[in-house]
């Protein structure tokens, strides 16, 4: 059930059955010469919708722009500052809490969002208590990184080994190829790819990772692999969501 394709009476009826909601969050950032700039949001949204269908859960609108300041030296990247993203997440949860939602399950597609999301949850709990929201003590938030699912990690190792890398990975590119086969990109990729450098400023990132990849070989990706990753993530996160939403 998609929030943006529902009416308010339908949401009100849903809340009689469940106070859980799934919120996909990703990023709009470079993903190397062949990866779509919307990769992280595309993956999170597709998997979140799959989990929603499997669990009969409400799925909120995707937060497409995340914290990707270190990618902004590449054209097309859009980033929020951590402080801005914290306020966005806080406002999402506050509005939905007032309506009666209390279990917020963020399916995340971007590693750079993790620290900011956890900070946002802490700030939101305190904010809701300060506002004396009627269900503030019941509000719980969880971040689920689809790319860190044990089944996804195992599959990536089996298919790609060390060529999975950590950014512009064949696994995430494969999921976008499965979702948008008409948007598959081709470009020459150097067999030498940078890896192992710490992440600092945007300029420093591009200096050390000139084509945007981090130890990855996205040329290995296929739509068929993407379907495998999608199925694995949906299955694992569906179980995780139900465990979260049913816990006291």
N, C-alpha and C positions, 0 to 999 in steps of 0.2 A: 504494500500500500504506500503510494508516494504522496507525501504531504502536499506537494505543489499541484497535484492532480486530484486533490480531495476538497470537499467543501467543509466549512466549519462544523455543520451538524454531523458529518461523517467522522471528523476528528473527535468530537464530543462522544460519539458512540464508541469509538475505538478506546477511549480512555476509561470506559466502563469495564473493558476487558484487560487492558494493559497500560502501564505508565512508562513503558520502555520505548525508546526511539533510537534509530541508527542514524548517525550523521557522518557521511563520507567527507573526508578532508584530504586535499592533495596539494599541488603546487603548480605554478605556471613558470617553467624554467627550462633551460637548455638540457638536452639529453644526447649530446654528441651529434655527429654529422647525420645520423639516420634515425634518431629518436625524436618523437613528437614533443613539442614544447609542453603540451598538455598531458604528457604521460602519467604523471603521478595522480592527477585528478581523474583521468580516464579510468585508470586501474581501480582506484578507490571507489568511484561511482559504480562501475560495473559489478564489482564484487559485493558492494553494499546492497545493491538491488537484488543480487542473487541470494544473499543472506536474508533479506527482507521477504522474498518469495518463499524461501524454505522455512522460515519461522513465523510467517504471517505478522511480521513486525512493520511498524511505520518507519519509512525512510525519509529523512529530511533532505533539503536541497544541499547540493555539494558546495563545500567551501573550496573554490577552485584556486585561490591565491593563498599561498602559505608563506613561511619564513625561508626565503631563498636568497638572502642578501649576497652570499658568497658566489652566486651564479650571475650576478647582474653585469658583469663585464662582457657577457654574451648577448647579442641582440635578441630581443623578444622576451627575455625573462622579466617577470613582474613579481615584486616581493613586497610583503608587509614587514614592517619592523616588528620585533618580538612584542614590544609594548602595544602596538596596534592589534596584532593577532590576539593577544590576551584579552583586549577589550571586545573584539569581535566575538570570540568564543563565550566570554562572560555574558554579553548581551543576548546571544542565541539562547544560552541556557536559562537566563533570567526570564525571557519572554515565554519560553516553553514551560518553565517551572510554574509560572503564574497560571498557565492553562491546566496544569495538573500532571505534567510529565515529571518523572523523578529519576529514571534510569537512562543515562546518556552514554551510548556506546559509539565512540568515534572510530570508524574504520579509516586508518591513515595510510597514505601512499607515499609519504615523503619523510625520510629520516630527519631532515632539518626541522620538522615540526614537533618532534617528540618532547624536547626540553621545554619548549614554549607551551605546549598543551598541558603538561604536568603543572607548570607554574600557573596557567590559566585556571586549572581545576582548583588549586589551593586558594587563589584569589576569589574565585566564584563562591566557594563554600562560605568564606567569611563575608562576602558581599551580600549573599542571600540572608544570612543571619542578621546582618546589620539592618537590612530592609524589613526584617521580620516577615519574610515570605512564609505563608502558612505551612508549607511542606519542606522548609529549608533543611530540617534535620533528616529528611528522607532522601535528599538529592545525592546521587552517586554518579561518578563519571569514570569511564575507563577508556583507555586508548588501546586499540588492537591494530598492530602493524601487519598488514597482510603479507608483506615480503619477509617477515620474521616467523611466520608459521612454520612449525617443524616439518610439516609435509611439503611445503614449498621449498624450504631450504634443502631438504633431502633430494627433491626432484631436480633442483638447479644443479646440485653437485653431480648427480647422475648424468645429466644432459651436457653440462658445460665444464665441470671441474673447476680449475683455477681461472678459467676464462669468463666466469660469471662476473667477477669484479665487484665493485661496490656502488657504481653510478653509471647510468646508461647501460644497465645490465641486459643481457639477452632475455632474462626472465620477464622483466617489466616490458621490454619492447615486444616480446612475444604476446603478452596480454593485449597490448594496444593493436597488434596485428590481427588478433582474434576478434576484437571489438570493432575495429575499423579496417577491414581488409582492403578497402578502396584507398586507404591513405598510407600504404606501405611505401617506405622510402628506400632508395638505393644511393649509395655514395662510396667512393673509395675510402678504405680504412687502412691506416698504417699498421703493419704487424707489430710495431713497437708502440706500446701504450703505457703512459705514466701511471704509477701507483705508489702508495706508501707515504705521500707527502701530507703533512698536517694542513688543516684548513684554517686560513686566516682571512684576509681581506679578499674582495672580489678580484682585484688586480693580481694579487699573489696567486689566487686560485688559477686564473687563466695562464699565468706565467708557467706554473708547474703542470697544468693539465690543458695544453694548448688546443686540443680538439674537443674538450669537455668530458671525455671518458675517464673513468677511474679504474684501470685494470681490467676493463671489460671488452668482450668481443660480441657486440650486438648482431654481427652478421650471421651468427649461429641461430638466431631467433626464427621461428616459423609460427604461423597461425595455429597449427596443430599443437605445438608446444604450449601456446597461449591458452588453448582450451584445457589442457591438462593442469596448468597452473591455476586457472580460474576455478575449475572443479575442486581442486585440492583446497584452495583458500576458502571457497564457499562452504565446503563441508566442515572444515576445522573451525571457522569463525561462527558458523551456525550453532555448533555445540557450545562454543565459548559464550556467545550471546545469550543463549537460553540459560546457561549456568549463571551468568551475571544477573540477568533480569529476574530469575526466580530465587536468588539468594536474598536473605534478610539482612 
